[in-house]
Amino acid sequence: MHSVVILDLDGTVLDVNSFRHWVVHMVRARYPHLGPGRRLGLALRAGGALAARKAGFIDHERLKRSLQALWKQATEGDGGRSAQTLNRRLFHHVRPEFTRLLSAVAEGRVDAVLATAAVDEYARGLGRMLGVRHVLATGPDRAPHMPSNVGPHKRDAVLNFLDRQGWLDRPRVLFTDHEDDLPLIEVCGTVHWFGTERSLGGLAGRFPDTVLHRGLSSAPRPFLHLPIG
């Protein structure tokens, strides 16, 4: 049976945290469709939200929601140009070892979903650039009680997606770097780990029935070892 590949974004497919790049984009107000005065105002508001987070007045989730609301105002009417500018920069941070796997996904030889805590505002477009049609990210209009697409919420989103696709019974191969994905690791038979070596040892003890790989180093031809037919 063909495997389904589940890709984390930050620290896995990308060698950086895209959230930080998004914040810098907003603090620098890179909105070419707006005038200087409007850009300055947006930059100050983004900087204020970031300062509040650093001072401990708001948590990360509140910061993300504030920036999503600000992004909506800033990019209205820009035809997607701001997100495209950001994504072109992020694209240069794709780990080279993912080239062949992403090519296989883009060509339809491997079914994959990009599941990330990054915001939908740019993650969906970046997924398209990567050749991944299916993207599960943190939406801008989620209910107040709903957190980002992380932890058990990310796991549930992935399983619900697989169920809708008719892929729920297929083997799952997860690529991730973060222990936030422990709930998702628990429901995947194979995991390619891009986090620390120390964490990898802990995962081996916690999930003895899971096949663990250190990144893609154990797979010179990254996608061909997957049972894709």
N, C-alpha and C positions, 0 to 999 in steps of 0.2 A: 504494500500500500504506500502511495506517495506521501512523503512528509510535508508538513506545513512549517515554514520558517517564520519565527516571530523575532522581529528585530527591535531592540532598544535603540534609541538615537544618541543621546548625550553620553560621551565616554565610551561608546561602543562603535556604532557606525561612524560617528564623528569622534575625533580625538580631543574635542573641546566640549564645554558646556554651552549649548546654544542660547540658554537663558541669559547668560552674561553678555553675549554679543547683542542680543535683542535689547537689553537694558542700555548698553552703550549707544546703540542706534537711536534709542529714544532720548537719552540725555543729550546727545549731539544733535537731535532734531533733524535727522536726515530726510526731510520731506521736500523735495524739489518743487512740488506743486504749490507750496505755501510761501507767503511773503515773510520777510525777516522778523517782523513784529510777532506774527502768529507763531513762528518757529521758536522764538525766544520764550514766549509764554509757555509753550508745550515743554520745552527743555527744562524750565524752572519747575514745572509741576512734576515732571518725571524725576528730577533731582530731589525734590522735596519728598516724594514717596520713598525713594531709595534711602535718603537720610533718616527718615522715620523708621525704616526697617533696621538700619545699622544701629540706631539708638535703642532699639528694642521696643518701640512704641507699637509696632504692628508685626505680625508674623509673616512668614513667606507667602502663605496663601492669600493674606490680605493684600500684600504687595502685588502679587500676580493679578488679582482681580482689579486692583487700581490701575495697573499698567494696561490691562486688556481694555478697560473702559477708555483710557486715554488714547490708546492706539486706534480705537474705533473712531474717535473724533479726529485724530490727526490724519488718518488715511482715507477719510471719506472723499470720494471723487478722484482718487489718484490712479484708478484703473489697475490697482495691484502693484504699482511700481515700487512702493516702499518695501513690500515683502520680497519682491524679486531682487532688489538691491541687496537686502540682507541675505537672502538665500544664495546668491552668487558668491558671497564671501564665505558662507558656511560650507558651500560645496567644495571649497578648496581644503577643507579639513576632514574630508572623507578618508578613512584609513585605506591605504592602497591595497591591503590584503582583502578588502571587500569587493574589489573591482570585478572579479569573475563571478562571484555570487550575485551581485547586483545586476550584472549583464544577463545572467540566467533568469533572474526574476523579471527583468524588463522584456526579455524575449518570450516569457510565458512558460519556460521550462521548469520553473520552481514557483510554487504558490507561496506568497509571503504577505505578512501584515506588519506595518511599522507601528509599534505600540509605545507611546512616549508620554511623559508628563509635560513635555513642551506644549506651548499653546497652539491651538488649531490655526491661528491667524497666519503663522508662517510654516508650521510643520506640514500642513497638507500640501502646500506648494513645493516644499523641499522634497517631500515624498515623491511627487511627480518627477522632479528633476533626477531623483535617484532611480526612477523606473519602478517604484512601488505604488501600485494603484490603491491599495487599501491602507488607510491611515487612521489610527485611533489616538487622539490627542486630547488636550484639555480645552473644552469648548468655552466660548465666551458667555454663553447664555445658560450655563448650568444653574441649578437651583442653589439658593444660599447655603443649604446644608450639605451640598455635594462638594467634596474636595477635588483636587487635581486628579488626573488620570495616573494614580500611583498606588502601590501596595495592593490590598485586596480589591480595590476598585478597578485597578488596571487588569488584574487577573479576571475579574468578572466580566469586564468589557471585552477582553479577548475571547473568553469562552462563549459569551453571547454572540459575538461576531462569527466564530467558528460554527456555532450551531445554525445561525442564519444561512451560512454558506453551504451547509451540508458537510462540513469538514471536521466535525467534532470528534469523530472516531479515528481520525488519521493521526499518525505519530507526530509529535511536536518537537521541533528543534528550536531552542531559545538561544539568542545571542544577547548577553547583557553584561554589565560591569558593576551593578549596584545591589546591595542587600535589600533595598526597597522592593526588589523583585522576588524576594523569597516566596511570597504566595504564588507567584507565577512559576518559579522554579519547581515548586512542589507538584505542579500538574504537567510538567514537561519531562519527557523521557531522556532527552539529550540537551546538554547545556554547554555552550561555548562561553567561557568566563573571561572577561576583559578587566576584571578588578584586580585587587592585590593577590599576591601569591598566598599570603597568610589567610585571606578570606577563602581562597580556593580549598585549603586544607580543612577549614571549618565546614564548608559545603559538603565535602566528601564524607565527613562523619555524620552530618545531619541528613543527607540524602543518599544512602548507600546503594539504592537501586537506580540512581540517575547516572547516566554516562556523562562524565565531565571531561571537557577539553580546555586546555589553557589557550584562550584566544583561537586563532586559526593556525597556530604553529604546528599542530599535529595533523594538519590537512593540507599538504602541498597543492592539491587541486581542490579548493575549498568546497565546491558544491557537488563534486562528483561522488563523494563518499556518502552523500545523503541518498536514501532509497527513493530515487525519483524515477525509476523505471529503466 
